Amino acid sequence: MSFTAAVRSVLTQYVGFSGRARRSEYWWFFLFSVLVNIVTTILDTTLGTTFDDSSNGVIGLVVSLALFLPGLAVAVRRLHDTDRSGWWILIGLIPIIGWIVLLVFYVQNGTAGPNSFGPDPKDVAGFGPAV
């Protein structure tokens, strides 16, 4: 899955928490979010719209709020791909240990074939899992 296809997929399923997301879809959207945050930080700093002396500003806040739900949705769908409930995302509330556990879940290969959350996103036209 390409960068633009992954970002388009996530943004068209803005708050779609059902189904599954491939690793590439999750990580390309993650990269997109990081790049957008870098650009908004630069814009906020350049335009002087930062809060106090921090690099956080109005533009960054608006963009972060806009990307929060699609980021949460793709993270839940990524957990679904590994046949885990989306509620596992709450383990991220535990500092360090929770983040490491989520990272491990996100880098794991998805379940081959259909699982309890839907068909395999790698299955092209029903011909079985891609190798």
N, C-alpha and C positions, 0 to 999 in steps of 0.2 A: 504494500500500500504506500502510495507516495505522500509527501508532506501535504500537498494541497487537498488530496482526496481524504486524508485522515482528518484534517481540520474541518473540511466541508461536512464530513460525516458527523463529527461531534456537534457542530453548530446547527445542523439540520435536525438533530435529535436533542435539541436544547435541554430539555428536562426529561429525556427518555431514560428511565432507570431500569426498564425491562430489556431483556436480551443480553447479548454478549458483545464484548469488544476485544479485538485482537491486540496483541502486544504492540504492534506497530501503530495502531490507531491511538492507543494510550500515550505512548512515548512521543509520537509526533505532536500530539496536542500539548503535551508537557513542554516540549521545546518551543512551540508556538507561544505558550503562556509566558515562558521565561523571556523570550525575545520581545514580546509586547510589553512586559514589565520594564525591561531595560529601556525601551523607547519612551515609555511614559515617564520614567524617572528623568531621562534626559530632557524631555519636553517640560516637565514640571520645574526642573532646575533652571532651564533656559528662560522660561516665561515668568519665573518668580512666583509660581503658584504653590510653592511648598508650604507645609505647616511648620512654623517656627524655623529652626535651623536644621531640620531633617531633610532627607531626600524624598520623603513621601509628600504627595501633593494631591490636589483636586482631581487632575486628570487620571493619575494612578489609582485613586480611590474609586472613581467611576468605572474605569476599565476593570479593576479587580472585582467589583461587585457584578459587573456584566459577565465575567468569565467564571464566577464562583459556581453557579449551578451547572453549567456544562462540564466543568472540571469534576465536580462531585458525581455527576451522572456517568461520565466515562470511567471514573474510578470504580464505581459500583458495578458497571457492566464488565470491567476488567476482572473484578473479583468473581462475577458470574461465570466468566470464561474458564476460570480455574475451579468451577463447581463449588464456590463458596457463597454464602449469603452476603448481601451488601452490608449487613450489619457489622461485618468484620472491619469495616472502615473505622469504627469507633475505637479499635485498638490503637489507632494513631493518636489518641488522646493521652496515651502513656508515653511520656518522653523517652526518647532514644530506643528503648526496647520495642515499643509499639511501632515506631517508624521503621526499624529494621525488619520487623515481621511483615509489615505492609510492603516494603521494598522487595522482600523475598517473594511474596505473593504476586506482585506485579511483574517480576521478571520470569516467573515460571511459565512454561508452555501451557496453553489452554488444553482442556479436555478434548481428546480426539472424538469426533462424532457428536451427536446430540447429547446434551445433559439436561438436568432438571430446569435449566434456565433458557433453553432454546436450541436451535440447530447450530452446528459448528460454523462460525463465520468464515473459516478457510474452505469450507465445502462449496465448491463452485458448481452450480447447477445440479446439485444432488449426486455427483459422481464420487462421493466419498472424500475423506480428508486429503488435503494437499500434502505432499511430502516435501 
